Amino acid sequence: MAEPMDELIPTRATLIQRLKDWQDQSSWQDFFDTYWKLIYGVAIKGGLTAAEAQDVVQETMISVAKHMPTFEYDPAIGSFKTWLLNMTRWRITDQLRKRGPFAAGHPASEDTATGTRTVDKVADPTCRDLDALWNAEWEKNLLDAAMATVKRRLDPQKYQIFDLYVNKEWPPEKVAATFGISIDQVYLAKHRTTELIKEEVKRLESKVS
């Protein structure tokens, strides 16, 4: 049975099985669209430059592709989340090795995408900090996916009320005046949308943890 079109993060077993087919361009695009921001974000926050982080994304995707023909996922051994972290960790290590012992080719004045100089913030792919970064980015990735799903399912005006009040931080009075509704209705829309997003995050976590 085909997976629902609105499932941004497919079940790990189904996704991996689909990726075994090199010709399944749609599945590979789904995988890239779902995980590239996660991998890139961890690489950046780990201290790599934007160019290095882009290389990490590309090389991680290539590595995943190479493992697919013979890869057998066993949730009893480890989670998909941990497996993908390890693939990313190795690619980050590769980027650090390319710098050389004195970070050749990366002058101290070079800035990362986070605004921190490379020389001031260097990733240690073996430390617990990278695990923490990965978990934080993973949760953000799930939240973004959940919000996108809820946005498509919800009445456009209700989501816009939530977006203006929560994401854009408009005062409730301004939101209410804009839509010609009461402030209580703004609070209600925020509450209901928040609950839907929480439920969607839990659903996605059950699929990919």
N, C-alpha and C positions, 0 to 999 in steps of 0.2 A: 504493500500500500504506500502511495506517495506521501511524503511528509507535508504538513500544512505549510502553505506559502508564507504564513506570518511567523514561522518559527525561525528567528534570527540565528539561534545557536542550536543546531541539530543535535540529536543524541550522539554521544561520542562513538558508540559502536557503529551506528549507521553512517556517520560521516566518514569514519576511517575506512569502512568497507567501500564506500563510493569513491574515495580517493585512490583506491588501488587501481582504478581504471584511469590511465593516463589521458585517455581521450575525453573524459568527462570534464569538459571545460567549465561547465556550470558549477560543478561541485568544488573544483579548485578555486573558482572565483568566489564562491560562498566562503570557503575557508580563509582566503586572503582577506576578504572584506570584513570577516568576523574577528580575525586575530592580529592583523597587521598593526593596528593602533596599540594593542596591548604590548606587543613585542617592541615596537618603536618607543613607547612611553617608558618601559623599563630600561631600555638601553640609554635613553636620554637622561633619566633620573639617576642612572648608575654612573654617569659622568662622561659618557661618550659624546662626541660632536654629532651634529645633525647628519653629516655625511657618513660617519661611522655607524650611526644608528640605522640609516637607510640600508647600509651594507648588511647589517645584522638581520634586518627584516628579509632581505633578498636571500641571504645565505641560509637562514633558518628555513625558509620556504623550500629552497632547493634540497636541504638536508631531509626535510619531512618527505619530500617527493621520492628521494632515493631510498628511504626506509619503507615506503608503502608496499612495494611488491611482496616483501617477505615479513612485514610487520604483523604481529598478532597481539592485539591489545588484551591484557588480562587485568581486570579491575581488582582482582585479589592481590596482585603484586604492587600496583600503584595506580594513582589517579591519572587521568588524561592531563589534568592541570599540571601535575608534577613532571610528567613526561615532556610536555611542551616547554616547561621551565628549563629542564635540563638541556633540551635542544638549543634554547636561546642562550643559556649560560655558556655553552661551548663556543657559540659564535661570538659572544662578547669577549671570551678569552682569546679567540683568534684575533680580534681587533686590537686587543692590548698587546699581543705579541708583535703585531705589525708595527707598533710604535717603537719597539726596541727598548733597550735598557734606559735610555735617556729621552724617551718619547720623541725620537727623531721624526722630523716632518710635522710636528705639532708644536709650534712655538707657544710660549707661556701666555702670550697675549690673545691666543685664539679662544673664542667664547663658545660655550655649548649653547644649545637651544634654551636652556634654563637660565642663561645669563651668568653662569659660573665658569671661571676659567678652567680649562682642562687640567692645568697644573695644580689647581686647588682642589679638584674633585675627580679622583680616579676610581673607577669601579673595581671592586674586588669580587669576581664572580664566584668565589668559594665561600664568601662570608654569609652570615645570616641576614645581613642588610638587603642582599639581593632577593632573598626569599620574601622579606617584608615588602620590598618594592613590588615584587611580582603579585603578592596577595592584594596589595592596595590597588594596583592597576587592573587586576582581574575583577575585583569588586566594581571598579569604575566601569569596566567594559560591560559587565552584566547590567549595571544600572543604566548605562546608555542604551543598551539593547532593549531593556525593559521599557524605558521611556519611549523609545521609537515604536515599540509594539502597541503600547497603550495609546499613543498619539493617533495611530492609524485606526484603532478600534473605537475611540471615544468620539463623541460629538465634537466637531471642530471648535465650537464656541466654548464648550466646557474646558477643553484643553487649553485654549488661548487664555481663559481666565486664570487657570492654574499657572501657565507659563509666565504671564505678566506679573502675577502676585508672588510666585515662588522664585522663578529663575531671573526675571527682570527686576524683581524687588520693588515693584510699584506699591505705593500705599493702598490699602484695601478700599479707601474712599475713592481714589482715582480709578481703580478697576471697576468699582460699582457704578460710578458715573459714566464711564466709557460704554458700558453695556446696558445701562439703564436698569440695574438690578440693585437689590439691597446688599448691604455689607455682609449680612448673615448668609446670603446666597454665595458670596465670594468665599467665605470660610467653608461652606458646605462643599463647594466645587473643589476646593483645595484638599479637604479631608478625603473625599471620595476618590479623587485622582491619585492621591498619595497611597491610599490603601490598594488601589489597582496596581500601582507600580510595585509595591511591596510584594503583592501576590505573584506578580510576573517574575520578579527577581528570585523568589523561592522556587518557582517552576523551572527557571533556567538553571538555578544551582543544582536542582535534582537531576538535570540532564547532563551536566558537564563536570560535576565535582569528582 
